[in-house]
Amino acid sequence: MKVAGDYVFDAPQQEVWDGLLDPEVLAATMPGCDKLELTGENQYQGVLNIKVGPVQGKFQGKIELEDPDPPNGYSMKVNGQGAPGFVKAHAKIDIAAEGEMTRLTYDGDAQVGGRIASVGQRLLESSAKAIIKQSLEGLNETLKARAGGEEGEPVRVDKPSQTEFAAAVAKEVAKDVVPKPVWIAIVVLLLLLILYFVLS
Amino acid sequence: MSHLDDRFEHHTPKPEGASAKVDLVDEVQIKTPPEICGMGHRMKRKEDPRFIQGKGNYVDDVKLPGMLYMDIVRSPYAHARIVSIDDSEALATEGVVAVIKGQDLEAAGGLHWMPTLMSDTQMVLPIDKVVYYAQEVCAVVATDRYIAADAIEKIFVEYEPLEPVVDPHEAMKDKVIVREDKEQKTNHIWHWEAGDKEATDRVFSEAAHVVEQTMHIPRLHVSSIETCGMVANYNKATEHMQIYMTSQAPHAHRTVFALVSGLPEHKIQIISPDIGGGFGGKVPVYPGYVCCAVASLVTGKPVKWIEDRSENLQADSFARDYHITAEMAADADGMITGLRVKTLSDCGAADAAANPSKFPAGLYSICTGSYDMQAAHIEVDGVYTTKPPGGVAYRCSFRVTEAVHMIERVTDIMAAELGQDPAELRRKNFIREFPYKSPTGWEYDSGNYEAALDKAMETIGYAELRREQAEKRARGELMGIGISSFTEVVGAGPSRDYDILGIKMFDSAEIRIHPTGKAIARFGTKSQGQGHETTYAQIIAEELGLPAADVQVEEGDTDTAPYGLGTYASRSTPTAGAAGAMAARKIKAKAKKIAAYLLEVGEDDLEWNVDRFQVKGSPEQAKTIQDIAFAAYTNHPPGMEAGLEATDYYDPPNLTFPFGTYICVVDIDKGTGEVKVRRFVAIDDCGHIINPMVVEGQVHGGLTMGLAPALFEEIVYDENGQNLSGTFADYLLPTAVESPKWETGHTITPSPHHPLGAKGIGESPTVGAPPAIVNAVVDALSHLGVKHIEIPITPEKVWKLLREAGVTD
């Protein structure tokens, strides 16, 4: 499975770099992340609760950073195993300043197996996209809050709830399946229908 | 007689277009009155009232006091070493009774390996490595089904992934060895040949026309509505093991269990209760069964194991998966002269096919089909891959589906090469004289292929359809007509050639008539929905004149039923049905003696009349079978044993060769590539018909199961050996919505060697339908240069072809 995309942060490059490498910040922003610890130089270990379609369960994972080039980017190796299956991924992360903002580009290849792949495969790509997107959005919020808050004050960011995560997955699925104009037409039609029922 | 009316379906459709031109034998013979209901009557199935009221008794309905539940941890990798299994958290969970691992089975006497039906070996639970995705790794036994399911998530298995090998052609290169346990470090399992190579090569060198086509018959799953399961109940005090099991062959399974476990056979009772579809998938022994039996042995308590749908789809034996290269030769006049076939059989991680021992590629060499040709040569190679083991005969007689698909496709390709109508090429090349000795060694018992073809063509209006097609093609519309004139080979089989693990493939019947003229009949087969309780009763009614309603048919309990090899490969009527007729004839011989004694005449003065022996020339002097049964217990002749019962073990002299012609009309949507089956006419010939309604039911179900692989079903693996078809959302089954209206009909060409002149029917439609559909689709696209399409023919495949041809954008 190919996972690629980009995201623009409202924060300077160095702050984005620091945030991405801070396990506490990441653990707080990633949906389903129960635990993320630094276990050695450039090595992290964590527990991720993943739900893909009807399959859910805990993954024990190891993340290893390779060729870190602060603050421009790094490569990342992920190895996760759990009751619902396994994930093995390799990704390249590029971080570049764009004026006041910072653009993060990711390009990875993930091998997913086990029940999560065979039962949840239709939703796998959408779920992966949703997890990445929500993690990055959460990080962006954290960085913005940090910038706005007082020095030393702990920053609290609410992790997305199960429902919000499910909604994000649904959105990703809809994006893949239905072209945008059709999507808008459906929404308009639904609104009209609701209006019709309310009026009658 | 009103009470009888409910037992019949009155609507007896006469097939349309019955021909005056050909002398069709299609009248079903009826010799008994409706109240006796022998052969030919449309008797409603005796088993249906309990099925349609939800009162069947399936394995999962069995609930025993103190029963434990088992669930299975399965491998997420297609190929991996097992580094460690940590079951401490699971064992610490309240309600978890035991975790069974490969080491435990090894300690219990080497039970971590088991033999397959093809005399290969298969892991029950692995010790060092797993060789397919969803392979059983260990089993959890708990007091509750939910606790067991939760506990498997608490078992942590550390794997070291190994490179998988998914493609059988790659596997033949031996870069990755699947079975490191074998002495020979190769994935190649066996090579098998049939026919005459030299003669075939000669025919090809002299041929005016040669066509060649590669094709893949993809992995399929039987997808029976009931998954597999077991309740094992070991009594430590009596040392008796009672097993309820989804088994198509309970006697053979008991023998295998006894040989593998060392438990004495008389202490094992296998009961195969109602079964919700087998289709070959309940012939093999799966690791889950062994684990469940061991769990009960260890705990001394009843243990239930029922697969869920995904486990069933991912780990149980698959069917098909033949990679075929076929060549056909013809002379300048369009007479087919030879067939040359090379095939790679992807066996998965063990050769766990369910073929007779001497036939590693099953009855695949029947692939010269309905056509008379000079020579044929078939080669098949079996190869291991890191995929689930299997190769079951999915509603077919051991690889006949693959054979028929190949010959019916290649015949169409030859017709295109010769510029001939596919119906006429078939007619020209049909076998006409029976018995027929085929170039691969089969002796076809009987056939009348042209009658079936004519009837199918008349019923569907073939000439008119060709005209319509030409008009539509001129307008740019896509319509196709496809024909399949198949020959099946069923009813294994004669003991000189057919055995499973050495046990000869006879089958058996035991009939016991009670004093009041009612009867119980037990058989060595096991119905999974085929309607044996009805058809076997009708056979006995036909032979003895006992009303079919008075005959109770029982199967599936190894403690009571006579030994038999079970139900698959359309063998029940050809073997056990014949045994039923033969046992009834033994009873009739004794009944005649009793009648002679009661009527005080000589046996030679008696003649049989439907349900009685009567004195020749004075029919009012008669004793009915009921009179005789009563006398057998109350007034039997001096010196004769009391009672009226008989057993027969029937060893068929040959297989039976049912056949038919199917014609299919499809319309293709140019925009989406969707194939719509507009009409489908199926003319079958299974010899004498026992119950036309049961036959029609079999044909309807079988045709739907033939539509499935043609257009929908395929087990898909990714390059890592991950099963991507683990649910019914991904493994597409046709429903009533996708199925056309099946138009069925028959001709009757009795088998000369079967006591009732009957042949098997349950599998003909599954075997014959797919090529008719594929031929129709290819026919619709032939003017665009399309010669072949691999199944399943998804809208995507058709749409791509249409785009390439510039028909759609």
Contacts between the chains, C-beta under 8 A, distances in Angstrom:
chain1	res1	chain2	res2	distance
A	57	B	153	6.1
A	58	B	153	7.9
A	60	B	156	8.0
A	81	B	76	7.8
A	81	B	158	7.5
A	81	B	159	7.4
A	83	B	152	7.0
A	83	B	153	3.9
A	83	B	154	7.8
A	83	B	155	7.9
A	85	B	76	4.5
A	86	B	76	5.1
A	86	B	77	7.3
A	86	B	159	7.8
A	88	B	161	7.9
A	111	B	720	6.2
A	112	B	722	8.0
A	113	B	76	4.8
A	113	B	77	6.3
A	113	B	78	8.0
A	113	B	133	7.3
A	113	B	720	6.2
A	113	B	722	5.0
A	114	B	76	2.9
A	114	B	77	7.9
A	114	B	722	7.9
A	115	B	74	8.0
A	115	B	76	7.1
A	115	B	310	7.3
A	115	B	726	7.5
A	117	B	718	7.9
A	117	B	722	5.1
A	117	B	724	7.3
A	118	B	133	7.5
A	118	B	134	7.6
A	118	B	310	7.0
A	118	B	314	6.3
A	118	B	722	6.1
A	118	B	723	4.8
A	118	B	724	6.2
A	118	B	725	7.6
A	118	B	726	3.4
A	118	B	727	7.8
A	119	B	310	5.8
A	119	B	726	5.1
A	119	B	727	5.5
A	121	B	724	5.7
A	121	B	730	7.1
A	122	B	729	6.9
A	122	B	730	7.2
